[in-house]
């Protein structure tokens, strides 16, 4: 499934020490929540627990922060998220829900700002590290009237953009977000939009997010069983031994005693 923006939530507060943004609809474990928030304080802002800041910018009229969190089961069960401000001030922001994202390691982002123009363009761009990356533009603007931005573009291999939100914050300010999936891995070059008045001031972020890297592994298992059969033969025999003995009786000779040992020859 290709990486894309599936839903969002936005909030605006005219005053106060916190900004509460609802959970984007359909949030699931593993989704990437990417936030962009503007506030008028110079004394900072604290993220909700376990949310990470990527970059900040102050140009020319407010503080703007970009950050993220990968959704856990606790986030899915929550109803909203709260950013704490250093003091009471105007604040506004949005969270987009990105599906099938890779870890942000290897992804790139930039911040920029421009003043007194109707067609802001930030000269440097990002270079995606993989093909079919998600490119996201966030814009905050302030002018003499409530503008409606559009005409989102990048200088090189400009894709088709989808505007995710365009929200008025005050009578003379607003915020927008647009995204596109871009096959090329070359630098985007400058990013820009149109629709403001000639005296508008802008803060902006450009983000590149790789799609989830999935490897399908198919394995074939061959099972060989070997049986060792030891065949033994037990032979029991009854053996009777018969012995025949031939006995030869020897004759014993005995010399008989002679009556005389002297022989007398007789007269003839």
Secondary structure, DSSP 8 states (H G I E B T S, - for coil): ---EEEEEEEEEESS-SEEEEE--TT--TT-EEEEEEEE--SS-EE--TT-EEEEEEE-SSSEEEEEEEE--HHHHH-SEEEEEESSS--EEEEEEEEESB--STT-EEEEEEE-S-SS-EES---B-SSSSEEEEEEEEEE-SS----EEEEESSS----EEEEEEEEETTEEEEEEEEEE---SB---EEEE---TT-EEEEEEEEE-B-----------------------------------------------S-S-------
